[in-house]
């Protein structure tokens, strides 16, 4: 979590609500000193919020926990362009592939059953599909219904999405409430950040190791013909 974003948005939301740090403290159950430390964070100083405190503050201010923690761009509406900008940025560090599948083929509908459910959850979409399929049969023409599918070559993302799907199902069915759902998501984000940092540090160590080997070889001169 970027504590500078949290600091800025916490102060913005508190000010918009017309609350002092002391007043917010009483509503949220978080000390005024802690709130002050959160709001003063600038990347080099200040305090990182615990998930529990972040949730309390978000609830007290009636704002999205995801927005407060910097997971989404706006607290009011997520624009399509915001997603596309993040998607383009994502392509800088992981492979992305887009392929099309033909859902007119019943084999594909069975193989990609989850995709099929999402697409045809809209009854109007399903009606159009049936109508066009019937017209193709009537006129003896080929019928295709191609949709794009996306693949991300990044284990941290794909593993999260796999687990998120299960958690979202529990949330959607009412088995868990919104607070627990949001708490789980933010815990996963924190874990991913930690794993990514570990990966970057490991890559840095490997790079430095090979740089030292190359330097040592250069100092030793070119290998002779007997090597």
ABEGO torsion letter per residue (X at the ends): XBAAAAAAAAAAAAAAAGBBAAAAAAAAGBBAAAAAAAAABAGABEBBBBAAAAAAAAAAAGBBAAAAAGABABAABBBAAAAAAAAAAAAAABBBBBBBBBAABAAAAAABAAAAAAAAABAAAAAAAAAAAAAAAAAGBBBBBBBBBBBBBBAAAAAAAAAAAAAAAAAAAGABBAAAAAAAAAAAAAAAAAAAAAAAAAAAAAAAAAAAAAAAAAAAEBBBAAX
